[in-house]
Structure formats: C-alpha cells, structure tokens
Amino acid sequence: SIPVFSRITTRAQWRGERIAVTGRVYDVDTRRRLELVARGRLPLGPAAALAGIDQTIGGVAAFDVTIQGEADTPRLTARVAIPELTTSDIVARKVTTQVRWADGTLRLSDVTAQALGGSVRGALTLTPARPGDSQLTLTLDRVALAALLVGRWWHGAALMQGAVEAGMSQRELEATNDFGYHHEDPHGF
C-alpha cells in the first residue's frame, strides 16, 4: 500500500519556555511511523512534578530530540544541556548528556557536570522492566569527599562532621575521626 503522511509543525510555550516540534507521521498499512524533531527548553521543576517526582528540582534543560520508528515503540535520541541543575542536596553546573531510548532501555552517555567542588563524568543504562540490569558509571575528578557524604541518620544527626580534604593520608583520616559515627549512632553503624 501507499504510505500516507502528515507533516507536523508545532510551536508552543510552556511555563515561559519555547518548544518546537517538526516532522512527519506516516501511516503504513495499520502501523504509524514517526519522524520527528523537537527542540526547545524545558523547566525541570514543573516537568518533575508532572512525572510524580517529589524531589524539588530547579533548572531549565535545553534539548534537541529526534524521535523515529513505530509509534508504539519509538526510538529517541537527544542532546541535553542544563546550565544549572539544583536539588535540595546538590547544585550541578554545565550539565550535558546524550540520551537514547530504544527497545525499552534508557541510556545516558557522555554525562558531564561541574558539581561537588569538581567535575563529574558518567553514564547510565536503565531498563525499567529489568532494574537489576541497570548500570551506573561515574568518574569524579577533584570532588570534595565531604560533599559526597552529605546526609543525616534516621534520627536527624549529621552523617558526617568536620572536613576531609583531598590528599589526606590514611593516618590523617584516622586521626581526624571526622565521621564520628560512634558518637552519633547508638548502634555503632
């Protein structure tokens, strides 16, 4: 049969940010095929709330996305850049990544950011249907160890006290007892 296609050109504004979608949707036999490009900026806080994420997230992601394939199993590739990404626990600047969704698997590659006092690089592979197959790789360069250990015990006491600096020897780390676990955790964990 002869494919029938519709041309799509849409420009929208959401929460003050512009998004444009262009491309074609093909109807071939009983299947619908997509060839779309979306570009724009997405405010992360409202998008996270729509996705049901309870964490407070700030920032705006600039994106360039290509969506191709069958409508019920599309493939997505994207470049994403976030000048500043904030949560209640962390601020990351100059965040960039390549995103790919295909065959039920999300892949983030070439992830880079300035965070935790240094630079972070990494990759993530996540298959929601098989979460045990997930993989996360991180490379931390000149990151403040103390920034990685931010948190609290269940009873509210600080997880870490004091400061740990790059280049400290094992003897210096032991002598400083910066972690203070035995003072804060009655169970000694």
MDTraj code that builds the backbone (N, CA, C; nanometers):
import mdtraj as md
import numpy as np

residues = "SER ILE PRO VAL PHE SER ARG ILE THR THR ARG ALA GLN TRP ARG GLY GLU ARG ILE ALA VAL THR GLY ARG VAL TYR ASP VAL ASP THR ARG ARG ARG LEU GLU LEU VAL ALA ARG GLY ARG LEU PRO LEU GLY PRO ALA ALA ALA LEU ALA GLY ILE ASP GLN THR ILE GLY GLY VAL ALA ALA PHE ASP VAL THR ILE GLN GLY GLU ALA ASP THR PRO ARG LEU THR ALA ARG VAL ALA ILE PRO GLU LEU THR THR SER ASP ILE VAL ALA ARG LYS VAL THR THR GLN VAL ARG TRP ALA ASP GLY THR LEU ARG LEU SER ASP VAL THR ALA GLN ALA LEU GLY GLY SER VAL ARG GLY ALA LEU THR LEU THR PRO ALA ARG PRO GLY ASP SER GLN LEU THR LEU THR LEU ASP ARG VAL ALA LEU ALA ALA LEU LEU VAL GLY ARG TRP TRP HIS GLY ALA ALA LEU MET GLN GLY ALA VAL GLU ALA GLY MET SER GLN ARG GLU LEU GLU ALA THR ASN ASP PHE GLY TYR HIS HIS GLU ASP PRO HIS GLY PHE".split()
xyz = np.array([
    [0.0835, -0.1191, 0.0000],
    [0.0000, 0.0000, 0.0000],
    [0.0874, 0.1247, 0.0000],
    [0.0270, 0.2333, -0.0363],
    [0.0985, 0.3611, -0.0454],
    [0.0978, 0.4283, 0.0919],
    [0.2170, 0.4662, 0.1404],
    [0.2202, 0.5345, 0.2705],
    [0.1532, 0.6722, 0.2623],
    [0.0834, 0.7057, 0.3661],
    [0.0196, 0.8365, 0.3781],
    [0.0893, 0.9080, 0.4926],
    [0.1257, 1.0335, 0.4715],
    [0.1940, 1.1036, 0.5797],
    [0.1300, 1.2388, 0.6069],
    [0.1492, 1.2799, 0.7290],
    [0.1062, 1.4128, 0.7718],
    [0.2305, 1.4895, 0.8138],
    [0.2396, 1.6120, 0.7708],
    [0.3506, 1.6979, 0.8126],
    [0.3080, 1.7702, 0.9404],
    [0.3998, 1.7750, 1.0355],
    [0.3711, 1.8396, 1.1634],
    [0.4681, 1.9555, 1.1831],
    [0.4155, 2.0696, 1.2193],
    [0.4952, 2.1849, 1.2611],
    [0.4188, 2.2500, 1.3751],
    [0.4744, 2.2391, 1.4936],
    [0.4076, 2.2924, 1.6121],
    [0.5067, 2.3736, 1.6936],
    [0.4630, 2.4883, 1.7359],
    [0.5418, 2.5710, 1.8279],
    [0.4542, 2.5992, 1.9478],
    [0.5128, 2.5824, 2.0649],
    [0.4353, 2.6030, 2.1873],
    [0.5227, 2.6707, 2.2916],
    [0.4568, 2.7190, 2.3928],
    [0.5272, 2.7777, 2.5071],
    [0.4686, 2.7146, 2.6325],
    [0.5576, 2.6676, 2.7202],
    [0.5135, 2.6069, 2.8447],
    [0.5978, 2.6623, 2.9586],
    [0.5306, 2.7191, 3.0559],
    [0.5992, 2.7786, 3.1710],
    [0.7063, 2.8778, 3.1283],
    [0.6754, 2.9534, 3.0228],
    [0.7661, 3.0578, 2.9762],
    [0.8771, 3.0109, 2.8848],
    [0.8831, 2.8841, 2.8533],
    [0.9894, 2.8305, 2.7670],
    [0.9293, 2.7805, 2.6358],
    [1.0024, 2.7984, 2.5261],
    [0.9533, 2.7597, 2.3936],
    [0.9955, 2.6172, 2.3564],
    [0.9034, 2.5498, 2.2892],
    [0.9271, 2.4147, 2.2387],
    [0.8712, 2.4083, 2.0974],
    [0.9480, 2.3520, 2.0040],
    [0.9030, 2.3366, 1.8661],
    [0.9169, 2.1905, 1.8247],
    [0.8171, 2.1402, 1.7545],
    [0.8191, 2.0032, 1.7035],
    [0.7902, 2.0096, 1.5538],
    [0.8759, 1.9456, 1.4748],
    [0.8543, 1.9374, 1.3301],
    [0.8762, 1.7933, 1.2857],
    [0.8209, 1.7584, 1.1718],
    [0.8454, 1.6249, 1.1188],
    [0.7259, 1.5678, 1.0479],
    [0.7249, 1.4354, 1.0386],
    [0.6196, 1.3642, 0.9673],
    [0.5728, 1.2445, 1.0476],
    [0.4462, 1.2140, 1.0290],
    [0.3864, 1.0923, 1.0827],
    [0.3327, 1.0154, 0.9632],
    [0.3811, 0.8937, 0.9447],
    [0.3411, 0.8100, 0.8320],
    [0.2424, 0.7034, 0.8781],
    [0.1402, 0.6800, 0.7997],
    [0.0517, 0.5656, 0.8197],
    [0.0820, 0.4669, 0.7080],
    [0.1392, 0.3528, 0.7466],
    [0.1737, 0.2479, 0.6516],
    [0.0956, 0.1240, 0.6933],
    [0.0062, 0.0792, 0.6071],
    [-0.0847, -0.0302, 0.6411],
    [-0.1570, 0.0080, 0.7703],
    [-0.1401, -0.0706, 0.8749],
    [-0.2074, -0.0405, 1.0022],
    [-0.1099, 0.0165, 1.1047],
    [0.0109, 0.0448, 1.0609],
    [0.1132, 0.0951, 1.1540],
    [0.1366, 0.2439, 1.1331],
    [0.1672, 0.3103, 1.2421],
    [0.2017, 0.4525, 1.2362],
    [0.3508, 0.4657, 1.2643],
    [0.4205, 0.5404, 1.1799],
    [0.5650, 0.5608, 1.1928],
    [0.5930, 0.7091, 1.2141],
    [0.6891, 0.7377, 1.3029],
    [0.7226, 0.8758, 1.3378],
    [0.8603, 0.9146, 1.2858],
    [0.8706, 1.0365, 1.2407],
    [0.9988, 1.1004, 1.2089],
    [0.9859, 1.2447, 1.2564],
    [1.0228, 1.2683, 1.3821],
    [1.0013, 1.3985, 1.4446],
    [1.1307, 1.4545, 1.5022],
    [1.1365, 1.5863, 1.5068],
    [1.2456, 1.6572, 1.5731],
    [1.1816, 1.7578, 1.6678],
    [1.2279, 1.7591, 1.7919],
    [1.1786, 1.8561, 1.8904],
    [1.2984, 1.9327, 1.9450],
    [1.2819, 2.0634, 1.9554],
    [1.3874, 2.1494, 2.0101],
    [1.3232, 2.2494, 2.1033],
    [1.3961, 2.2839, 2.2072],
    [1.3438, 2.3850, 2.2965],
    [1.4084, 2.3800, 2.4323],
    [1.3332, 2.4327, 2.5281],
    [1.3801, 2.4407, 2.6661],
    [1.2678, 2.3918, 2.7571],
    [1.3031, 2.3109, 2.8564],
    [1.2057, 2.2505, 2.9456],
    [1.2371, 2.2875, 3.0902],
    [1.1443, 2.3548, 3.1592],
    [1.1662, 2.3832, 3.3016],
    [1.1557, 2.2534, 3.3822],
    [1.2625, 2.2172, 3.4516],
    [1.2717, 2.0868, 3.5148],
    [1.1805, 2.0697, 3.6369],
    [1.1601, 2.1736, 3.7144],
    [1.0735, 2.1615, 3.8321],
    [0.9316, 2.1207, 3.7960],
    [0.8635, 2.1962, 3.7089],
    [0.7285, 2.1578, 3.6690],
    [0.7240, 2.0228, 3.5971],
    [0.8261, 1.9918, 3.5159],
    [0.8286, 1.8629, 3.4465],
    [0.8425, 1.7481, 3.5471],
    [0.9260, 1.7658, 3.6485],
    [0.9431, 1.6631, 3.7518],
    [0.8129, 1.6428, 3.8294],
    [0.7445, 1.7518, 3.8606],
    [0.6175, 1.7416, 3.9324],
    [0.5147, 1.6643, 3.8489],
    [0.5106, 1.6912, 3.7187],
    [0.4189, 1.6173, 3.6308],
    [0.4516, 1.4689, 3.6272],
    [0.5796, 1.4364, 3.6382],
    [0.6231, 1.2966, 3.6360],
    [0.6052, 1.2292, 3.7714],
    [0.5564, 1.3033, 3.8707],
    [0.5335, 1.2449, 4.0027],
    [0.6564, 1.2390, 4.0908],
    [0.7594, 1.3152, 4.0578],
    [0.8823, 1.3178, 4.1383],
    [0.8629, 1.4172, 4.2515],
    [0.8795, 1.3698, 4.3745],
    [0.8577, 1.4540, 4.4920],
    [0.9741, 1.5479, 4.5212],
    [1.0929, 1.5156, 4.4721],
    [1.2130, 1.5953, 4.4958],
    [1.1989, 1.7330, 4.4303],
    [1.2395, 1.8371, 4.5010],
    [1.2413, 1.9714, 4.4432],
    [1.3592, 1.9802, 4.3469],
    [1.3305, 2.0154, 4.2222],
    [1.4337, 2.0246, 4.1192],
    [1.4220, 2.1603, 4.0518],
    [1.5356, 2.2255, 4.0309],
    [1.5366, 2.3535, 3.9621],
    [1.6274, 2.3483, 3.8412],
    [1.6009, 2.4355, 3.7470],
    [1.6832, 2.4443, 3.6271],
    [1.5985, 2.4331, 3.5026],
    [1.6622, 2.4649, 3.3909],
    [1.5962, 2.4572, 3.2607],
    [1.6871, 2.3786, 3.1676],
    [1.6321, 2.2746, 3.1050],
    [1.7087, 2.1905, 3.0135],
    [1.6839, 2.2339, 2.8695],
    [1.7904, 2.2649, 2.7978],
    [1.7814, 2.2882, 2.6534],
    [1.7988, 2.1523, 2.5871],
    [1.7125, 2.1219, 2.4894],
    [1.7179, 1.9894, 2.4285],
    [1.7018, 1.9961, 2.2776],
    [1.7540, 1.8944, 2.2133],
    [1.7423, 1.8724, 2.0692],
    [1.7175, 1.7226, 2.0548],
    [1.5920, 1.6838, 2.0224],
    [1.5491, 1.5443, 2.0257],
    [1.5060, 1.4978, 1.8875],
    [1.5415, 1.3748, 1.8537],
    [1.4916, 1.3089, 1.7336],
    [1.4139, 1.1857, 1.7773],
    [1.2917, 1.1709, 1.7242],
    [1.2064, 1.0566, 1.7558],
    [1.1754, 0.9865, 1.6244],
    [1.2087, 0.8580, 1.6169],
    [1.1882, 0.7813, 1.4941],
    [1.1365, 0.6426, 1.5267],
    [1.0672, 0.5845, 1.4301],
    [1.0246, 0.4458, 1.4437],
    [0.8751, 0.4316, 1.4592],
    [0.8356, 0.3093, 1.4887],
    [0.6943, 0.2789, 1.5087],
    [0.6414, 0.3589, 1.6262],
    [0.5196, 0.4076, 1.6153],
    [0.4621, 0.4928, 1.7196],
    [0.4526, 0.4216, 1.8546],
    [0.4297, 0.2895, 1.8545],
    [0.4175, 0.2191, 1.9822],
    [0.5525, 0.1767, 2.0403],
    [0.6611, 0.1856, 1.9632],
    [0.7961, 0.1548, 2.0126],
    [0.8981, 0.2500, 1.9500],
    [0.8845, 0.3790, 1.9755],
    [0.9756, 0.4752, 1.9111],
    [1.1169, 0.4691, 1.9683],
    [1.2108, 0.5163, 1.8877],
    [1.3490, 0.5359, 1.9312],
    [1.3694, 0.6854, 1.9475],
    [1.4348, 0.7222, 2.0545],
    [1.4571, 0.8634, 2.0840],
    [1.6055, 0.8853, 2.1044],
    [1.6586, 0.9893, 2.0435],
    [1.7956, 1.0322, 2.0712],
    [1.7906, 1.1820, 2.1002],
    [1.8743, 1.2262, 2.1927],
    [1.8694, 1.3678, 2.2319],
    [2.0045, 1.4146, 2.2818],
    [2.0253, 1.5434, 2.2646],
    [2.1340, 1.6148, 2.3315],
    [2.0668, 1.7072, 2.4305],
    [2.1163, 1.7079, 2.5533],
    [2.0566, 1.7892, 2.6594],
    [2.1666, 1.8694, 2.7275],
    [2.1375, 1.9962, 2.7546],
    [2.2305, 2.0831, 2.8275],
    [2.1519, 2.1599, 2.9332],
    [2.2039, 2.1600, 3.0550],
    [2.1398, 2.2292, 3.1667],
    [2.2452, 2.3200, 3.2297],
    [2.2311, 2.4520, 3.2153],
    [2.3316, 2.5425, 3.2729],
    [2.3468, 2.5253, 3.4246],
    [2.2348, 2.5095, 3.4959],
    [2.2407, 2.4875, 3.6405],
    [2.1242, 2.3997, 3.6828],
    [2.1557, 2.2862, 3.7437],
    [2.0581, 2.1908, 3.7936],
    [2.0672, 2.1908, 3.9453],
    [1.9547, 2.2146, 4.0121],
    [1.9569, 2.2200, 4.1582],
    [1.8571, 2.1210, 4.2172],
    [1.8947, 2.0644, 4.3308],
    [1.8048, 1.9860, 4.4151],
    [1.8273, 2.0368, 4.5567],
    [1.7575, 1.9790, 4.6514],
    [1.7767, 2.0236, 4.7892],
    [1.9159, 1.9886, 4.8412],
    [1.9833, 1.8914, 4.7788],
    [2.1136, 1.8463, 4.8278],
    [2.2334, 1.8841, 4.7413],
    [2.2099, 1.9250, 4.6176],
    [2.3235, 1.9435, 4.5268],
    [2.2949, 2.0522, 4.4233],
    [2.4018, 2.1154, 4.3795],
    [2.3953, 2.2090, 4.2670],
    [2.4976, 2.1597, 4.1656],
    [2.4518, 2.1388, 4.0422],
    [2.5411, 2.0972, 3.9346],
    [2.5326, 2.2020, 3.8238],
    [2.6469, 2.2393, 3.7710],
    [2.6518, 2.3393, 3.6641],
    [2.7086, 2.2757, 3.5374],
    [2.6740, 2.3357, 3.4245],
    [2.7242, 2.2894, 3.2946],
    [2.6981, 2.1406, 3.2731],
    [2.5751, 2.0981, 3.3016],
    [2.5373, 1.9576, 3.2859],
    [2.5063, 1.9316, 3.1381],
    [2.5674, 1.8299, 3.0810],
    [2.5379, 1.7898, 2.9439],
    [2.5295, 1.6381, 2.9371],
    [2.4498, 1.5873, 2.8432],
    [2.4417, 1.4427, 2.8224],
    [2.3835, 1.4116, 2.6859],
    [2.4109, 1.2936, 2.6408],
    [2.3463, 1.2349, 2.5236],
    [2.2451, 1.1341, 2.5783],
    [2.1232, 1.1376, 2.5291],
    [2.0172, 1.0498, 2.5779],
    [1.9707, 0.9618, 2.4627],
    [1.9455, 0.8354, 2.4942],
    [1.8915, 0.7447, 2.3940],
    [1.7895, 0.6533, 2.4598],
    [1.6730, 0.6388, 2.3983],
    [1.5709, 0.5446, 2.4435],
    [1.5413, 0.4532, 2.3256],
    [1.5614, 0.3245, 2.3421],
    [1.5316, 0.2270, 2.2366],
    [1.5114, 0.0915, 2.3010],
    [1.4179, 0.0166, 2.2490],
    [1.3930, -0.1201, 2.2948],
    [1.3715, -0.1280, 2.4457],
    [1.3044, -0.0284, 2.5027],
    [1.2724, -0.0302, 2.6451],
    [1.3888, 0.0008, 2.7370],
    [1.4965, 0.0554, 2.6831],
    [1.6142, 0.0869, 2.7636],
    [1.6527, 0.2332, 2.7463],
    [1.6777, 0.2999, 2.8589],
    [1.7250, 0.4382, 2.8610],
    [1.8757, 0.4366, 2.8798],
    [1.9452, 0.5113, 2.7949],
    [2.0908, 0.5245, 2.8067],
    [2.1275, 0.6719, 2.8105],
    [2.1993, 0.7097, 2.9138],
    [2.2586, 0.8428, 2.9221],
    [2.4084, 0.8214, 2.9048],
    [2.4657, 0.8842, 2.8036],
    [2.6095, 0.8703, 2.7813],
    [2.6728, 1.0083, 2.7768],
    [2.8018, 1.0110, 2.7912],
    [2.8758, 1.1369, 2.7875],
    [2.8167, 1.2399, 2.8839],
    [2.7768, 1.1948, 3.0025],
    [2.7249, 1.2862, 3.1041],
    [2.8428, 1.3622, 3.1635],
    [2.8326, 1.4949, 3.1664],
    [2.9360, 1.5767, 3.2295],
    [2.8691, 1.6844, 3.3135],
    [2.9352, 1.7234, 3.4209],
    [2.8833, 1.8304, 3.5066],
    [2.9955, 1.8826, 3.5949],
    [2.9780, 2.0062, 3.6375],
    [3.0631, 2.0642, 3.7416],
    [2.9809, 2.0567, 3.8692],
    [3.0241, 1.9757, 3.9646],
    [2.9474, 1.9559, 4.0874],
    [3.0390, 1.9057, 4.1981],
    [2.9939, 1.9203, 4.3204],
    [3.0640, 1.8686, 4.4379],
    [3.2063, 1.9222, 4.4480],
    [3.2272, 2.0424, 4.3967],
    [3.3585, 2.1046, 4.4037],
    [3.4552, 2.0589, 4.2973],
    [3.4106, 1.9770, 4.2020],
    [3.4986, 1.9264, 4.0970],
    [3.4184, 1.8942, 3.9732],
    [3.4663, 1.7966, 3.8974],
    [3.3938, 1.7578, 3.7764],
    [3.3477, 1.6131, 3.7879],
    [3.2326, 1.5877, 3.7270],
    [3.1710, 1.4557, 3.7301],
    [3.1458, 1.4144, 3.5859],
    [3.1833, 1.2908, 3.5526],
    [3.1534, 1.2332, 3.4216],
    [3.0896, 1.0977, 3.4463],
    [3.0038, 1.0570, 3.3544],
    [2.9441, 0.9274, 3.3768],
    [2.8541, 0.8803, 3.2661],
    [2.7889, 0.7665, 3.2951],
    [2.6953, 0.7048, 3.2024],
    [2.5959, 0.6237, 3.2851],
    [2.4765, 0.6083, 3.2306],
    [2.3718, 0.5320, 3.2981],
    [2.2972, 0.4502, 3.1942],
    [2.2713, 0.3251, 3.2256],
    [2.1844, 0.2395, 3.1458],
    [2.0764, 0.1883, 3.2388],
    [1.9501, 0.2093, 3.2005],
    [1.8378, 0.1717, 3.2854],
    [1.7286, 0.1078, 3.2004],
    [1.6905, -0.0129, 3.2371],
    [1.5800, -0.0821, 3.1726],
    [1.4712, -0.0997, 3.2779],
    [1.3653, -0.0188, 3.2735],
    [1.2621, -0.0264, 3.3774],
    [1.2045, -0.1668, 3.3978],
    [1.1932, -0.2449, 3.2931],
    [1.1393, -0.3807, 3.3063],
    [1.2370, -0.4754, 3.3749],
    [1.3660, -0.4393, 3.3760],
    [1.4691, -0.5214, 3.4399],
    [1.5634, -0.4322, 3.5203],
    [1.5165, -0.3739, 3.6312],
    [1.6008, -0.2782, 3.7048],
    [1.7321, -0.3380, 3.7543],
    [1.7385, -0.4671, 3.7732],
    [1.8625, -0.5311, 3.8177],
    [1.9730, -0.5252, 3.7139],
    [1.9389, -0.4987, 3.5886],
    [2.0376, -0.4880, 3.4820],
    [2.0946, -0.3473, 3.4691],
    [2.0491, -0.2553, 3.5525],
    [2.0927, -0.1154, 3.5433],
    [2.2417, -0.1039, 3.5718],
    [2.3044, -0.0071, 3.5061],
    [2.4467, 0.0187, 3.5263],
    [2.4702, 0.1680, 3.5369],
    [2.5519, 0.2066, 3.6332],
    [2.5913, 0.3457, 3.6517],
    [2.7421, 0.3496, 3.6629],
    [2.8033, 0.4362, 3.5836],
    [2.9479, 0.4553, 3.5882],
    [2.9734, 0.6031, 3.6145],
    [3.0552, 0.6330, 3.7155],
    [3.0896, 0.7714, 3.7475],
    [3.2404, 0.7864, 3.7567],
    [3.2895, 0.8968, 3.7069],
    [3.4286, 0.9362, 3.7255],
    [3.4254, 1.0718, 3.7935],
    [3.4875, 1.0790, 3.9094],
    [3.4901, 1.2027, 3.9872],
    [3.6313, 1.2578, 3.9848],
    [3.6450, 1.3849, 3.9540],
    [3.7761, 1.4477, 3.9482],
    [3.7760, 1.5714, 4.0372],
    [3.8633, 1.5700, 4.1364],
    [3.8782, 1.6820, 4.2297],
    [3.7487, 1.7141, 4.3035],
    [3.6726, 1.6119, 4.3325],
    [3.5468, 1.6270, 4.4057],
    [3.5778, 1.6252, 4.5544],
    [3.5109, 1.7118, 4.6297],
    [3.5281, 1.7155, 4.7748],
    [3.4598, 1.5934, 4.8350],
    [3.5353, 1.5088, 4.9024],
    [3.4798, 1.3888, 4.9631],
    [3.3654, 1.4239, 5.0572],
    [3.3805, 1.5307, 5.1308],
    [3.2749, 1.5720, 5.2237],
    [3.1440, 1.5987, 5.1495],
    [3.1511, 1.6490, 5.0284],
    [3.0294, 1.6768, 4.9518],
    [2.9570, 1.5489, 4.9139],
    [3.0307, 1.4386, 4.9013],
    [2.9679, 1.3112, 4.8686],
    [2.8956, 1.2507, 4.9886],
    [2.9371, 1.2873, 5.1080],
    [2.8843, 1.2248, 5.2282],
    [2.7821, 1.3119, 5.3001],
    [2.7171, 1.3998, 5.2273],
    [2.6146, 1.4850, 5.2860],
    [2.4941, 1.3984, 5.3174],
    [2.4375, 1.4160, 5.4343],
    [2.3189, 1.3400, 5.4692],
    [2.2982, 1.3357, 5.6183],
    [2.1958, 1.2650, 5.6605],
    [2.1621, 1.2545, 5.8017],
    [2.1223, 1.1122, 5.8353],
    [2.1476, 1.0742, 5.9589],
    [2.0978, 0.9479, 6.0109],
    [1.9472, 0.9596, 6.0268],
    [1.8804, 0.8455, 6.0453],
    [1.7350, 0.8458, 6.0579],
    [1.6859, 0.9305, 6.1743],
    [1.7680, 0.9515, 6.2771],
    [1.7250, 1.0298, 6.3926],
    [1.7632, 1.1771, 6.3801],
    [1.8180, 1.2172, 6.2640],
    [1.8426, 1.3578, 6.2368],
    [1.9852, 1.4047, 6.2557],
    [2.0716, 1.3244, 6.3183],
    [2.2107, 1.3649, 6.3394],
    [2.2853, 1.3674, 6.2059],
    [2.3838, 1.4562, 6.1964],
    [2.4621, 1.4660, 6.0734],
    [2.5371, 1.3360, 6.0478],
    [2.5388, 1.2929, 5.9232],
    [2.6113, 1.1715, 5.8855],
    [2.7612, 1.1933, 5.9006],
    [2.8055, 1.3147, 5.8740],
    [2.9482, 1.3442, 5.8807],
    [2.9700, 1.4786, 5.9470],
    [3.0747, 1.4874, 6.0254],
    [3.1112, 1.6136, 6.0876],
    [3.2540, 1.6466, 6.0475],
    [3.2854, 1.7731, 6.0425],
    [3.4208, 1.8132, 6.0098],
    [3.4437, 1.8137, 5.8601],
    [3.5707, 1.8074, 5.8203],
    [3.6031, 1.8149, 5.6776],
    [3.7122, 1.7158, 5.6440],
    [3.7009, 1.6588, 5.5273],
    [3.8035, 1.5711, 5.4738],
    [3.8545, 1.6394, 5.3484],
    [3.9854, 1.6491, 5.3360],
    [4.0437, 1.7190, 5.2224],
    [4.1165, 1.6218, 5.1316],
    [4.1186, 1.6559, 5.0038],
    [4.1917, 1.5746, 4.9072],
    [4.3380, 1.5682, 4.9472],
    [4.3991, 1.4545, 4.9285],
    [4.5404, 1.4381, 4.9573],
    [4.5723, 1.3981, 5.1007],
    [4.4696, 1.3827, 5.1853],
    [4.4963, 1.3398, 5.3230],
    [4.5419, 1.1943, 5.3234],
    [4.6413, 1.1639, 5.4079],
    [4.6892, 1.0269, 5.4174],
    [4.5912, 0.9445, 5.5008],
    [4.6057, 0.8131, 5.4948],
    [4.5199, 0.7249, 5.5740],
    [4.5342, 0.7571, 5.7227],
    [4.6577, 0.7833, 5.7672],
    [4.6826, 0.8166, 5.9079],
    [4.6098, 0.9457, 5.9470],
    [4.6142, 1.0482, 5.8589],
    [4.5434, 1.1739, 5.8867],
    [4.3922, 1.1522, 5.8933],
    [4.3396, 1.0685, 5.8026],
    [4.1962, 1.0396, 5.8044],
    [4.1555, 0.9721, 5.9349],
    [4.2353, 0.8732, 5.9782],
    [4.2041, 0.8023, 6.1028],
    [4.2146, 0.8949, 6.2234],
    [4.3138, 0.9835, 6.2227],
    [4.3357, 1.0731, 6.3368],
    [4.2268, 1.1793, 6.3491],
    [4.1705, 1.2221, 6.2379],
    [4.0700, 1.3280, 6.2444],
    [3.9356, 1.2780, 6.2939],
    [3.9052, 1.1490, 6.2745],
    [3.7775, 1.0907, 6.3162],
    [3.6616, 1.1810, 6.2735],
    [3.6689, 1.2326, 6.1522],
    [3.5664, 1.3238, 6.1025],
    [3.4279, 1.2627, 6.0952],
    [3.4201, 1.1315, 6.0861],
    [3.2909, 1.0701, 6.0650],
    [3.2097, 1.0598, 6.1935],
    [3.2729, 1.0449, 6.3065],
    [3.2052, 1.0497, 6.4352],
    [3.0882, 0.9535, 6.4488],
    [3.0913, 0.8425, 6.3781],
    [2.9783, 0.7500, 6.3821],
    [2.9481, 0.7025, 6.5243],
    [3.0516, 0.6696, 6.6002],
    [3.0278, 0.6140, 6.7334],
    [2.9659, 0.7162, 6.8282],
    [2.9760, 0.8451, 6.7987],
    [2.9146, 0.9475, 6.8817],
    [2.7687, 0.9702, 6.8453],
    [2.7349, 0.9559, 6.7180],
    [2.6021, 0.9901, 6.6686],
    [2.5094, 0.8702, 6.6564],
    [2.5650, 0.7525, 6.6318],
    [2.4852, 0.6333, 6.6053],
    [2.4964, 0.5385, 6.7244],
    [2.3910, 0.5222, 6.8025],
    [2.3987, 0.4370, 6.9199],
    [2.4256, 0.2911, 6.8866],
    [2.4054, 0.2486, 6.7626],
    [2.4271, 0.1099, 6.7246],
    [2.5672, 0.0867, 6.6701],
    [2.6452, 0.1936, 6.6538],
    [2.7814, 0.1799, 6.6076],
    [2.7964, 0.1545, 6.4592],
    [2.6897, 0.1829, 6.3812],
    [2.6982, 0.1619, 6.2365],
    [2.7531, 0.2843, 6.1685],
])
top = md.Topology()
chain = top.add_chain()
for i, resn in enumerate(residues, 1):
    res = top.add_residue(resn, chain, resSeq=i)
    for name in ("N", "CA", "C"):
        top.add_atom(name, md.element.get_by_symbol(name[0]), res)
traj = md.Trajectory(xyz[None], top)
